[in-house]
């Protein structure tokens, strides 16, 4: 079987697509990834997939000129995708969400190629909203997803989060009970890394001054390495900085708590490895979906939530409370253990079998 996975834009779309590609290859699919230029940077170190770069563009509606320009770009992207599919016709296509998946899926609909879309947030994204009438199925991470019209509910299949199998099978090492330090992992994409590196160190310094023993593992931009190192050394805070990493497993066993943006894949990974976290949603996320993700996890008692505007006010007291009462983290971990995405790939296999066998 030939499968094509259309991904692009942010890591929140790219990494589930990459995880899915690995799974399909394990099941003897020939996999082709179609990606836009923006998303290709996440896969530059991988060469075991056939990767094709096709143009994509969001529909910008600020004024008449941008509407017309964006419309022409989208039509061109669909045309390029149409030509690509004529010469590279797959058995099935997965659209992983985001505007980068839109052109290839529309072209697939014109050519009557079956395609599936995936939504891992708690509100239906714009691209998936437009593709839903034409898709054979929409796979969703959560049954609580908002935005699907009732007439399309029959297409909806809850499968869980498409995260790495190493995360699903992760076994956390037991924490050293004699170590009094609160060990915090700071995570985020490029934008979060910049903001967190500018905001959090001063809060950690305040914590240290109040007698809270910390060790910080902080993701940052390469340009921030030296500044952070000088700051933490001056503040006498134990630390380790790192730049972009595809393998965070090595950190998960070292820490008690994470501070992260609120992309659905990262929140799912942290929950699956039973690592309590404070989610800080990106204020500018489309349809404010990161805040919606954070609220969901907080309501499930899987995590804490602090909005970015409140970091300087609330983070210190959160850390102080956790440091003085570690049972707070134990309760979060106990709740997280009730959730698992271990069946996600079996669920995908079942949907594929139904569609490819013609039970659509």
C-alpha positions, 0 to 999 in steps of 0.5 A: 500500500502507498500512503501519503501524509500531508503535513507542515506548518508547526511542530504540532502538525509535523511530529504526529505526521512523522510518528504516523509515518513510522508506524505505517512503515512498520506495517509495510506501507510505502510512505511519502511525506508532503510538506511545506517549506516552513514545516520541512525544517523539523525533518531536516535530520531525517532521510529515511522517508521520501519527502516532497515540498509543495507550496501552501498558504493560509487564506488571509482575510485582512482586506481585499488585496490580501484575500485576492493574493491568498486566494491565488496562492491557494489555487496555485497550491491546489494545482501543484498538488493535483499534478503531483497526485497524478504522478504519485497516486497513493492508496490513502492520504492523511491530512494532519491539520493546518493549512499545509494539508489543505491543497493536497486533500482538495486535490485528492477529493477532485481525483477521488482519492480517499483521504483521512484528516486528523485533529489533535486539538479540542477545537476544529481547525480551519483547514479541517473544517473546510476539508470535513465535507470531503474527507472519508474520516476525521480522526480526533484525539478527544471526543470533547472536540468542538466545531464538528457539525452534527451531520458529520459526526458519523465520520468522527473516530476518537483514536487518541493522540498520535505520539511516539511509541517510545512515549507510550511505553515510557517507564519513569525511573523512581525519583531519588527521595533524598534529593530535596531539589525541585527539578523543573523542565522548561519546554517550548517551541522557538517562540516559547523558548525565547519568551520563557528564557526572558521571563522565567529565570527571574522567577526562579531567582526569586524562588532560590532567594526564598530558600527553594532548592532548584535544578532547571533544565531549560530549552532555549534558542542557541542565541540565548545559551550564554546569557542563561548560563551567566544568569544561572551561575550568578544566581547560584541555581543548578541548571542545564540548558539545551536547544531543540531536541527530538528526544526528550525522554532523557529529561523526563526521568530527571525532573519532577515538574515541567513548564510548557506551552499548550500544544496538544501533542506535548501535553499528551506526551507529558501526561503519558509519561506521568510528569506533572506540568504547568501549561502556559498557553500561547496567547496568539494561538489560532482560535485560542486553541492552546487555552482550550487545551490547557483548560481541558487538562486542568479540569481533568486534574492532569496539570496546572494552568497559568496564562502568560500574562499571569506568570510573574504574579502566580508562578512563584507561589505555585512553585513554593506550594509544590516545593513545600508539599510534594503530595500535590505532584503525587495527586497529579501523577495519580490522575495522569495514570488513569489516561493512556494513548496506548491504543492509538495505533491499533485504532488507526489500523482499524480505521484504515482497514475499514476504508481500504476494504471499502466499508466507508 
